[in-house]
Amino acid sequence: MPLTHLLAIKVGDRLTESSFLLNETVTNEKIAEELKEHVIKPVIPPQYLDGRFVMVALMEMQGLQDHTKADRSGAYIVRQAAKSVVASGLAQRCIVLVSYAIGMPEPLSVFVDAYEARKISNRDIQALIKDKFDCCQS
């Protein structure tokens, strides 16, 4: 189950508040156990703790996944989407935000704000963007 943006922020805040004393004798299993107990369990509802989140988060912390590619390609696609909204005349200006979870190819959310200078609702523009632009990370 992908984390909601709010839960992801809470986990990040909890991780920032936490400190772990590490040395060469501490195993990855011990780190995973401590993270789950002191960072993840206090934030994530128990029904969603299936083990996948801990494993993917540890891989990210150890630098085993390149999150910069997802960030860059996500930024490129939403920039193009916003430019297309303006170029098509649906709005005079537009911002498109997308959020991803580690290890999940599809976006958690796509947010659109075309301010007040738009011809159709933000929700309709969002639906068009989701239909016409592939925001999934491959």
PAKEKOL-426123 format. One record per residue: residue number from 1; z negated, x negated, y of N, C-alpha, C in turn. Coordinates in nm, 3 decimals, m for minus. Each point is the difference from the previous one (the first is absolute). Example, Ala and Ser with C-alpha at 12.3 -4.5 7.8 and 13.67 -1.06 7.14 Angstrom:
KOLTOR	nr	n_Z	n_X	n_Y	ca_Z	ca_X	ca_Y	c_Z	c_X	c_Y
KOLTOR	1	m0.780	m1.319	m0.569	0.000	0.089	0.119	0.000	m0.090	0.120
KOLTOR	2	0.072	0.035	0.105	m0.006	m0.082	0.119	m0.073	0.077	0.109
This chain:
KOLTOR	nr	n_Z	n_X	n_Y	ca_Z	ca_X	ca_Y	c_Z	c_X	c_Y
KOLTOR	1	0.000	m0.084	m0.118	0.000	0.084	0.118	0.000	m0.087	0.124
KOLTOR	2	0.095	0.017	0.090	0.000	m0.080	0.121	m0.115	0.039	0.091
KOLTOR	3	m0.052	m0.097	0.071	m0.108	0.026	0.094	0.054	0.069	0.124
KOLTOR	4	m0.077	0.088	0.055	0.037	0.055	0.130	m0.024	m0.109	0.103
KOLTOR	5	0.062	0.016	0.114	m0.016	m0.099	0.107	m0.147	m0.013	0.040
KOLTOR	6	m0.070	0.111	0.008	m0.141	m0.002	0.039	m0.085	m0.076	m0.101
KOLTOR	7	0.022	0.024	m0.130	m0.076	m0.073	m0.102	0.033	m0.148	0.003
KOLTOR	8	0.126	m0.034	0.023	0.040	m0.141	0.008	m0.073	m0.069	0.116
KOLTOR	9	m0.012	0.069	0.114	m0.072	m0.057	0.114	m0.148	m0.019	m0.035
KOLTOR	10	m0.058	0.100	m0.067	m0.141	m0.011	m0.039	m0.024	m0.116	m0.095
KOLTOR	11	0.091	m0.019	m0.096	m0.012	m0.113	m0.093	0.011	m0.132	0.077
KOLTOR	12	0.097	m0.007	0.093	0.016	m0.121	0.081	m0.124	m0.029	0.084
KOLTOR	13	m0.057	0.104	0.059	m0.122	m0.018	0.079	m0.114	m0.049	m0.087
KOLTOR	14	m0.014	0.059	m0.118	m0.107	m0.038	m0.091	0.018	m0.144	m0.047
KOLTOR	15	0.124	m0.039	m0.024	0.029	m0.137	m0.043	m0.031	m0.098	0.111
KOLTOR	16	0.030	0.038	0.124	m0.030	m0.085	0.115	m0.150	m0.019	0.017
KOLTOR	17	m0.077	0.105	m0.029	m0.145	m0.007	0.014	m0.066	m0.078	m0.113
KOLTOR	18	0.070	m0.016	m0.111	m0.058	m0.064	m0.118	0.027	m0.150	0.001
KOLTOR	19	m0.089	m0.072	m0.063	0.024	m0.143	m0.018	m0.040	m0.036	m0.142
KOLTOR	20	0.073	m0.093	m0.057	m0.023	m0.042	m0.137	m0.010	m0.151	m0.002
KOLTOR	21	m0.101	m0.050	m0.066	m0.016	m0.144	m0.015	0.081	m0.042	m0.122
KOLTOR	22	0.104	m0.077	0.022	0.088	m0.040	m0.109	m0.010	m0.150	m0.024
KOLTOR	23	0.010	m0.037	m0.125	0.012	m0.141	m0.036	0.089	m0.009	m0.124
KOLTOR	24	0.022	m0.119	m0.048	0.095	m0.019	m0.111	m0.046	0.064	m0.131
KOLTOR	25	m0.124	0.040	m0.010	m0.048	0.060	m0.125	0.017	0.152	m0.001
KOLTOR	26	0.035	0.060	0.113	0.015	0.145	0.007	0.138	0.038	m0.056
KOLTOR	27	0.001	0.090	m0.096	0.125	0.041	m0.065	0.065	0.117	0.075
KOLTOR	28	0.129	0.020	m0.024	0.070	0.115	0.059	m0.063	0.131	m0.045
KOLTOR	29	m0.048	0.004	m0.126	m0.065	0.120	m0.051	m0.126	0.032	0.080
KOLTOR	30	m0.076	m0.103	0.035	m0.122	0.019	0.078	0.034	0.048	0.142
KOLTOR	31	0.106	m0.057	0.059	0.043	0.043	0.133	0.042	0.147	m0.004
KOLTOR	32	0.079	0.036	m0.103	0.045	0.139	m0.014	m0.119	0.094	m0.014
KOLTOR	33	m0.098	m0.040	m0.080	m0.120	0.082	m0.021	m0.077	0.019	0.132
KOLTOR	34	m0.017	m0.108	0.075	m0.073	0.008	0.128	0.076	0.084	0.103
KOLTOR	35	0.132	m0.020	0.008	0.079	0.080	0.094	m0.008	0.148	m0.034
KOLTOR	36	0.012	0.031	m0.127	m0.003	0.140	m0.040	m0.137	0.062	0.032
KOLTOR	37	m0.106	m0.074	m0.029	m0.135	0.054	0.019	m0.037	0.013	0.148
KOLTOR	38	0.032	m0.101	0.081	m0.051	m0.004	0.138	0.101	0.043	0.107
KOLTOR	39	0.128	0.004	m0.034	0.101	0.036	0.099	0.070	0.131	m0.037
KOLTOR	40	0.047	0.010	m0.122	0.084	0.113	m0.038	m0.080	0.125	m0.035
KOLTOR	41	m0.100	m0.013	m0.086	m0.078	0.117	m0.042	m0.067	0.074	0.116
KOLTOR	42	m0.051	m0.070	0.102	m0.060	0.074	0.111	0.100	0.082	0.082
KOLTOR	43	0.131	m0.028	m0.012	0.100	0.065	0.083	0.089	0.096	m0.077
KOLTOR	44	0.050	m0.042	m0.115	0.098	0.078	m0.075	m0.072	0.102	m0.089
KOLTOR	45	0.043	0.126	0.003	m0.061	0.101	m0.088	0.014	m0.041	m0.147
KOLTOR	46	m0.102	0.026	m0.082	m0.002	m0.048	m0.139	0.119	0.044	m0.084
KOLTOR	47	0.054	0.119	0.025	0.111	0.048	m0.083	0.127	m0.083	0.018
KOLTOR	48	0.005	m0.083	0.107	0.118	m0.082	0.025	m0.018	m0.145	m0.044
KOLTOR	49	m0.113	m0.033	m0.054	m0.025	m0.138	m0.042	0.052	m0.021	m0.142
KOLTOR	50	0.129	m0.028	m0.010	0.061	m0.020	m0.131	0.023	m0.146	m0.033
KOLTOR	51	m0.044	m0.092	0.085	0.016	m0.142	m0.027	0.123	m0.061	0.064
KOLTOR	52	0.104	0.078	0.024	0.124	m0.054	0.057	m0.022	m0.056	0.140
KOLTOR	53	m0.077	0.068	0.081	m0.020	m0.046	0.137	m0.065	m0.138	0.003
KOLTOR	54	m0.103	m0.021	m0.080	m0.071	m0.128	m0.002	0.095	m0.112	m0.039
KOLTOR	55	0.081	0.023	m0.103	0.091	m0.103	m0.048	0.103	m0.037	0.107
KOLTOR	56	0.061	0.100	0.063	0.102	m0.027	0.100	m0.062	m0.065	0.123
KOLTOR	57	m0.118	0.044	0.041	m0.066	m0.060	0.116	m0.033	m0.146	m0.025
KOLTOR	58	m0.044	m0.033	m0.120	m0.030	m0.139	m0.032	0.126	m0.085	0.001
KOLTOR	59	0.110	0.054	m0.052	0.126	m0.074	0.002	0.040	m0.030	0.144
KOLTOR	60	m0.018	0.097	0.087	0.034	m0.018	0.141	m0.089	m0.106	0.064
KOLTOR	61	m0.130	0.006	m0.028	m0.092	m0.096	0.058	0.031	m0.142	m0.046
KOLTOR	62	0.049	m0.013	m0.122	0.030	m0.132	m0.054	0.139	m0.047	0.039
KOLTOR	63	0.072	0.081	0.078	0.131	m0.041	0.046	0.109	0.014	m0.103
KOLTOR	64	m0.017	0.087	m0.100	0.098	0.014	m0.105	0.110	0.100	0.033
KOLTOR	65	m0.014	0.071	0.110	0.104	0.094	0.044	0.038	m0.034	0.143
KOLTOR	66	0.128	0.014	0.031	0.047	m0.030	0.135	0.006	0.130	0.080
KOLTOR	67	m0.108	0.032	0.070	m0.005	0.123	0.077	0.085	m0.008	0.126
KOLTOR	68	0.037	m0.120	0.044	0.076	m0.012	0.123	0.140	0.060	m0.016
KOLTOR	69	0.058	m0.007	m0.120	0.132	0.059	m0.023	m0.006	0.151	0.020
KOLTOR	70	m0.101	0.062	m0.055	m0.015	0.146	0.015	m0.022	0.036	0.146
KOLTOR	71	m0.082	m0.077	0.069	m0.025	0.027	0.142	0.128	m0.009	0.081
KOLTOR	72	0.076	m0.107	m0.022	0.122	m0.021	0.076	0.105	0.105	m0.031
KOLTOR	73	0.025	0.027	m0.128	0.105	0.097	m0.033	m0.041	0.141	0.042
KOLTOR	74	m0.129	0.031	m0.008	m0.048	0.130	0.050	0.021	0.012	0.150
KOLTOR	75	m0.026	m0.109	0.073	0.020	0.001	0.145	0.148	0.017	0.034
KOLTOR	76	0.087	m0.066	m0.074	0.144	0.011	0.026	0.049	0.143	m0.021
KOLTOR	77	m0.042	0.063	m0.109	0.052	0.134	m0.031	m0.050	0.104	0.100
KOLTOR	78	m0.126	m0.008	0.042	m0.049	0.099	0.096	0.055	m0.025	0.140
KOLTOR	79	0.028	m0.125	0.032	0.065	m0.029	0.129	0.138	0.064	0.001
KOLTOR	80	0.074	m0.017	m0.109	0.133	0.060	m0.009	m0.009	0.153	0.005
KOLTOR	81	m0.099	0.057	m0.066	m0.018	0.146	0.001	m0.025	0.050	0.142
KOLTOR	82	m0.089	m0.067	0.072	m0.031	0.041	0.137	0.122	m0.013	0.090
KOLTOR	83	0.074	m0.110	m0.014	0.122	m0.018	0.079	0.101	0.109	m0.031
KOLTOR	84	0.009	0.040	m0.127	0.096	0.104	m0.039	m0.038	0.136	0.057
KOLTOR	85	m0.129	0.028	0.008	m0.046	0.126	0.059	0.044	0.008	0.146
KOLTOR	86	m0.018	m0.110	0.072	0.038	m0.004	0.142	0.153	0.004	0.013
KOLTOR	87	0.071	m0.079	m0.081	0.147	m0.006	0.008	0.065	0.135	m0.032
KOLTOR	88	m0.064	0.077	m0.089	0.057	0.129	m0.038	m0.027	0.109	0.105
KOLTOR	89	m0.085	m0.032	0.097	m0.030	0.096	0.105	m0.114	0.095	m0.033
KOLTOR	90	m0.069	m0.024	m0.112	m0.113	0.087	m0.036	m0.120	m0.021	0.092
KOLTOR	91	m0.009	m0.119	0.059	m0.111	m0.030	0.090	0.042	m0.112	0.094
KOLTOR	92	m0.069	m0.008	0.114	0.028	m0.108	0.095	m0.073	m0.128	m0.038
KOLTOR	93	m0.112	0.015	m0.069	m0.073	m0.116	m0.053	m0.074	0.044	m0.124
KOLTOR	94	m0.028	m0.095	m0.087	m0.060	0.035	m0.129	m0.075	m0.119	m0.057
KOLTOR	95	m0.113	0.028	m0.062	m0.073	m0.103	m0.073	m0.016	0.048	m0.144
KOLTOR	96	0.022	m0.090	m0.094	m0.016	0.031	m0.142	m0.094	m0.104	m0.060
KOLTOR	97	m0.106	0.046	m0.063	m0.097	m0.087	m0.064	0.000	0.028	m0.149
KOLTOR	98	m0.011	m0.104	m0.079	m0.005	0.016	m0.145	m0.114	m0.086	m0.053
KOLTOR	99	m0.070	0.049	m0.102	m0.110	m0.079	m0.059	0.021	m0.009	m0.150
KOLTOR	100	m0.034	m0.116	m0.054	0.016	m0.028	m0.143	m0.133	m0.043	m0.059
KOLTOR	101	m0.015	0.019	m0.129	m0.115	m0.051	m0.074	0.049	m0.117	m0.084
KOLTOR	102	m0.087	m0.094	m0.022	0.033	m0.117	m0.082	0.041	0.047	m0.139
KOLTOR	103	0.114	m0.048	m0.045	0.046	0.031	m0.134	0.069	0.134	m0.016
KOLTOR	104	0.015	0.074	0.107	0.065	0.131	m0.005	0.132	m0.008	0.078
KOLTOR	105	0.114	0.028	m0.063	0.128	m0.014	0.071	0.027	0.110	0.103
KOLTOR	106	m0.049	0.120	m0.023	0.027	0.108	0.094	m0.106	0.002	0.109
KOLTOR	107	0.038	0.041	0.121	m0.096	0.001	0.109	m0.109	0.107	m0.021
KOLTOR	108	m0.119	m0.031	0.047	m0.109	0.098	m0.003	0.026	0.109	0.103
KOLTOR	109	0.052	m0.042	0.115	0.027	0.098	0.105	0.114	m0.048	0.089
KOLTOR	110	0.067	0.096	0.059	0.101	m0.026	0.102	m0.037	0.089	0.117
KOLTOR	111	m0.027	m0.061	0.114	m0.042	0.073	0.120	0.110	m0.010	0.104
KOLTOR	112	0.031	0.110	0.065	0.103	0.004	0.103	m0.056	0.064	0.126
KOLTOR	113	0.025	m0.064	0.114	m0.033	0.061	0.128	0.118	m0.022	0.093
KOLTOR	114	0.067	0.109	0.033	0.114	m0.005	0.092	m0.044	0.049	0.138
KOLTOR	115	m0.128	0.000	0.023	m0.059	0.038	0.128	0.047	0.140	0.039
KOLTOR	116	0.006	0.030	0.126	0.040	0.134	0.043	0.151	0.012	0.024
KOLTOR	117	0.067	m0.113	0.008	0.143	0.000	0.031	0.082	0.005	m0.131
KOLTOR	118	m0.015	0.111	m0.073	0.069	0.014	m0.129	0.064	0.137	m0.009
KOLTOR	119	0.101	0.012	m0.086	0.071	0.128	m0.015	m0.054	0.081	m0.117
KOLTOR	120	m0.062	m0.067	m0.099	m0.061	0.070	m0.114	m0.141	m0.055	m0.018
KOLTOR	121	m0.077	0.063	m0.086	m0.140	m0.040	m0.017	m0.012	m0.138	m0.067
KOLTOR	122	m0.113	m0.064	0.022	m0.029	m0.127	m0.066	0.006	0.015	m0.152
KOLTOR	123	m0.049	0.113	m0.050	0.001	0.025	m0.145	0.143	0.006	m0.054
KOLTOR	124	0.091	0.063	0.076	0.140	0.006	m0.043	0.065	m0.138	0.005
KOLTOR	125	m0.032	m0.078	0.103	0.053	m0.136	0.008	m0.054	m0.083	m0.116
KOLTOR	126	m0.129	0.016	m0.031	m0.060	m0.072	m0.112	0.071	0.035	m0.131
KOLTOR	127	0.029	0.128	m0.021	0.069	0.042	m0.122	0.139	m0.062	m0.008
KOLTOR	128	0.070	m0.005	0.113	0.132	m0.064	0.002	m0.008	m0.148	m0.034
KOLTOR	129	m0.098	m0.068	0.057	m0.017	m0.143	m0.028	m0.030	m0.024	m0.147
KOLTOR	130	m0.091	0.080	m0.057	m0.032	m0.016	m0.142	0.121	0.027	m0.088
KOLTOR	131	0.086	0.093	0.044	0.119	0.035	m0.078	0.110	m0.105	0.012
KOLTOR	132	0.017	m0.056	0.119	0.115	m0.088	0.028	m0.029	m0.150	m0.014
KOLTOR	133	m0.128	m0.039	0.005	m0.034	m0.142	m0.006	m0.088	m0.027	m0.120
KOLTOR	134	0.034	m0.102	m0.076	m0.079	m0.039	m0.117	m0.108	m0.099	0.046
KOLTOR	135	m0.121	0.050	0.015	m0.111	m0.083	0.045	m0.075	m0.069	m0.114
KOLTOR	136	0.046	0.022	m0.124	m0.066	m0.062	m0.115	0.025	m0.149	m0.004
KOLTOR	137	m0.102	m0.074	m0.041	0.011	m0.144	m0.016	0.047	m0.030	m0.142
KOLTOR	138	0.098	m0.083	m0.014	0.049	m0.032	m0.135	m0.036	m0.140	m0.041
